[in-house]
């Protein structure tokens, strides 16, 4: 019978993965000592096998567990050594073959910021984990409002049982409440950022990007909203032949509300922006509901405003000819090399926002 303690001592004494592999092969390989014992069970009579089989299987289990534990320890030690000794100088220039590219979503965010900066808007930000007050209630969606269920919300487990669950924000609209509270009026802001909804297919992902626009001032009308969106769409798609139409719609936080459609045409078998062969909806908009203005701490009799919101990922798909939203988040370097932008392709109105 093999001396188990000697074999376990050899495993414990192994200083490298290669040494450990030699021990493993000598014990459990095709010609290993324990393998030979297992093969010998077939030559034993039933009485002897009943006595020896449990001993041999127990030995194999002990050796197998020892090998696994030693391998994990050696791998952990090797990782610690690499972390301690291997360093990368991030200030060194990267060769052209591995140079990074700007993700189309980041590019479109820069394009939006450039366009709206020219119109006098600033960029506002807010937390991605929101209270239900900012995400729903302050936006005119009470506890029983059906929109709360329609948005497929992700709820965050509260730390204490008496706390209300927070949510991963379902839109960037909460930022308009925070901006109004902080800065008051007049106010001209856009709020781009990540939002979350429990949905996933070719045109929906659980995490996506949205931009919200908000104007608060005296004497604001639907005419101001219409001009702003027409100016934005033509500047973003860099075409003057885009046909647009507004359709009446409903959103809890705007009244009246409208969706903006743009015309499209078929070119080389693909649907492209421009022309009038059909219509596609790109954003929702409307005049800010007086109750929402009041929830910002402002007087709706003095201040009026409009708001609009659209998906940044969808804008990128339309402008740059992408057909599957899920590819945005796959991390495929080949996709990014095809659709990505060079770091120096900074959007400008004079040079073209789609640099």
Secondary structure as the mmCIF struct_conf table of DSSP 4:
data_model
#
loop_
_struct_conf.conf_type_id
_struct_conf.id
_struct_conf.beg_label_comp_id
_struct_conf.beg_label_asym_id
_struct_conf.beg_label_seq_id
_struct_conf.end_label_comp_id
_struct_conf.end_label_asym_id
_struct_conf.end_label_seq_id
HELX_RH_AL_P HELX_RH_AL_P1 UNK A 4 UNK A 13
BEND BEND1 UNK A 16 UNK A 16
HELX_RH_AL_P HELX_RH_AL_P2 UNK A 17 UNK A 28
BEND BEND2 UNK A 29 UNK A 29
TURN_TY1_P TURN_TY1_P1 UNK A 30 UNK A 31
HELX_RH_AL_P HELX_RH_AL_P3 UNK A 33 UNK A 40
HELX_RH_3T_P HELX_RH_3T_P1 UNK A 41 UNK A 43
BEND BEND3 UNK A 44 UNK A 44
HELX_RH_AL_P HELX_RH_AL_P4 UNK A 46 UNK A 85
TURN_TY1_P TURN_TY1_P2 UNK A 90 UNK A 91
BEND BEND4 UNK A 92 UNK A 92
HELX_LH_PP_P HELX_LH_PP_P1 UNK A 93 UNK A 95
HELX_RH_3T_P HELX_RH_3T_P2 UNK A 96 UNK A 98
STRN STRN1 UNK A 102 UNK A 102
HELX_RH_AL_P HELX_RH_AL_P5 UNK A 104 UNK A 118
TURN_TY1_P TURN_TY1_P3 UNK A 119 UNK A 120
STRN STRN2 UNK A 122 UNK A 123
BEND BEND5 UNK A 128 UNK A 128
STRN STRN3 UNK A 129 UNK A 130
HELX_RH_AL_P HELX_RH_AL_P6 UNK A 132 UNK A 135
TURN_TY1_P TURN_TY1_P4 UNK A 136 UNK A 136
HELX_RH_3T_P HELX_RH_3T_P3 UNK A 137 UNK A 139
TURN_TY1_P TURN_TY1_P5 UNK A 140 UNK A 140
TURN_TY1_P TURN_TY1_P6 UNK A 143 UNK A 144
TURN_TY1_P TURN_TY1_P7 UNK A 146 UNK A 146
HELX_RH_AL_P HELX_RH_AL_P7 UNK A 147 UNK A 150
TURN_TY1_P TURN_TY1_P8 UNK A 151 UNK A 152
HELX_LH_PP_P HELX_LH_PP_P2 UNK A 153 UNK A 154
STRN STRN4 UNK A 155 UNK A 156
HELX_LH_PP_P HELX_LH_PP_P3 UNK A 157 UNK A 158
BEND BEND6 UNK A 159 UNK A 160
TURN_TY1_P TURN_TY1_P9 UNK A 161 UNK A 162
BEND BEND7 UNK A 163 UNK A 163
HELX_LH_PP_P HELX_LH_PP_P4 UNK A 164 UNK A 165
STRN STRN5 UNK A 166 UNK A 168
BEND BEND8 UNK A 170 UNK A 171
TURN_TY1_P TURN_TY1_P10 UNK A 172 UNK A 173
HELX_RH_AL_P HELX_RH_AL_P8 UNK A 174 UNK A 183
BEND BEND9 UNK A 185 UNK A 186
STRN STRN6 UNK A 187 UNK A 196
BEND BEND10 UNK A 198 UNK A 198
STRN STRN7 UNK A 201 UNK A 201
TURN_TY1_P TURN_TY1_P11 UNK A 202 UNK A 203
STRN STRN8 UNK A 204 UNK A 204
BEND BEND11 UNK A 206 UNK A 206
STRN STRN9 UNK A 207 UNK A 217
TURN_TY1_P TURN_TY1_P12 UNK A 218 UNK A 219
HELX_RH_AL_P HELX_RH_AL_P9 UNK A 222 UNK A 237
TURN_TY1_P TURN_TY1_P13 UNK A 238 UNK A 238
BEND BEND12 UNK A 240 UNK A 240
STRN STRN10 UNK A 242 UNK A 242
STRN STRN11 UNK A 244 UNK A 251
TURN_TY1_P TURN_TY1_P14 UNK A 252 UNK A 253
STRN STRN12 UNK A 254 UNK A 267
TURN_TY1_P TURN_TY1_P15 UNK A 268 UNK A 269
STRN STRN13 UNK A 270 UNK A 273
BEND BEND13 UNK A 274 UNK A 274
STRN STRN14 UNK A 275 UNK A 275
BEND BEND14 UNK A 276 UNK A 277
STRN STRN15 UNK A 278 UNK A 288
HELX_LH_PP_P HELX_LH_PP_P5 UNK A 289 UNK A 289
HELX_RH_AL_P HELX_RH_AL_P10 UNK A 290 UNK A 295
TURN_TY1_P TURN_TY1_P16 UNK A 296 UNK A 297
TURN_TY1_P TURN_TY1_P17 UNK A 300 UNK A 302
STRN STRN16 UNK A 304 UNK A 311
HELX_RH_AL_P HELX_RH_AL_P11 UNK A 312 UNK A 320
TURN_TY1_P TURN_TY1_P18 UNK A 321 UNK A 321
HELX_RH_3T_P HELX_RH_3T_P4 UNK A 325 UNK A 329
BEND BEND15 UNK A 330 UNK A 330
HELX_RH_AL_P HELX_RH_AL_P12 UNK A 333 UNK A 339
STRN STRN17 UNK A 341 UNK A 341
TURN_TY1_P TURN_TY1_P19 UNK A 343 UNK A 344
STRN STRN18 UNK A 348 UNK A 348
TURN_TY1_P TURN_TY1_P20 UNK A 349 UNK A 351
STRN STRN19 UNK A 352 UNK A 352
BEND BEND16 UNK A 353 UNK A 353
#
